[in-house]
Amino acid sequence: MSTKPRERKIYKPNPRDGAPARVQTRRAIPLVFVAETKTKQIEQWRTWPRRHGLPSLEALSLRIPKAGTPGYALPGYWPADEASTRPREWIAFFNHRLDHIAANAGFPSAS
């Protein structure tokens, strides 16, 4: 009868001990292109930020051309209704965008 050799446990220091805390990550918000010719969608998107205490789409630097067509890079084709969880995510996205715009312009951030 052969006996199996006893395995030794190897104790290694945890490299995460003493490491700085992880930075809180944000959920990625995919953007879609909404052409200016989609007037009903754009009109609803123009009022949505104002209802949530945010600046205009232009101030958020969301206006972009795509294949020569003017439009906006937005988090959805239509603004979310208030029953959805998306408005909170989108408000956080827009606020982060404002902070980024302010940092690149040399102004103090909004937060």
N, C-alpha and C positions, 0 to 999 in steps of 0.2 A: 504494500500500500504506500503510494507516494504522497508526500505532503506538499502542498502548494506553498511556495515562499510567501511570507507575509509582505503585503504591499505597504510601503511607507507613505504617509501623507506629507505632501510638500506644502509648507506654508510660505506663501509669497505675500509681500506687502501689497495692499490694494493701492493702485496708482491714483485712485479717485480720492483717497484720504488726503485732506488738506488742499484739494483742488478747489478753485473758485466755483461758486454755484453756477449751475447752468442758466443761461439766459432764457427767459420765457420766449417760446416761439409762437408766432401767430399762424393761424390756419391760412393757407394760400387761398386767395380769392381769384378765380379765373375771370378774365375780362373778355367780353365779346364786343364786336364792332357794331354800333348802331348808326346807320347813315342818317344824315340830316334830313333826307327825303322821307324818313319815317316820322312824320310830324307829330302824330298822336303819341308815339313812344317818347320822342324827345321832349314834348311838352310835359308829359308826366314826370320825366326825369328832371326837368328844370325845376319843378315844384317840390320834388321829394327832398333834396338837400335842405331847402329853406325850411320845410316843416320840421326838420331834425336839427335846426340850428347850425347848419353848415353853409359855407359860401357857394357861389354858383359853380356850375360845371367848368366854366372857363377858369375861374380862380383855382380850381382843383387841378388844372392842367390836364384835363381829360380829352380835350379836342385833338383829334388826329386825322390825317388823311389815310385812306386805304385804296390803293389802285386809282388814285386821282379823285376819289369821292370823299368829300368832307364828312366827318362824323365824330363819334365819341367812343372811347374805350370805357365801357361800363361793366359793372359786375352782373348784369343780367339784361335781357332784352326789354323787360318791363320792371319797374320798381316793385319790390316785394310789398305785400299787404302787411298790415300791422300784426296779424295773427301768426305770421311766420317768424322763425328765429333769425332769418337772414338780416333784418334791419340792424340788429345789434352788431353782427359781423361786419356789415357794410359801413356802419358809422365808425367802428374801430378802424376799418381800412381807410376811410376818408380822413379821419383824424391823423392816422399814421402818415398818410400822403401829405397832409398839411405840414406836419412836423418836418418831413423830408424836404418839402419845398422851402420852408423857412430856414432850415439848416443850409441848404444850397444857396440861398439868397443872402445869408449872413444875418438874418433876423432871429430874435429869440423864439423858441418853440412855443406852441400854443398850450402845451401841457405843463 
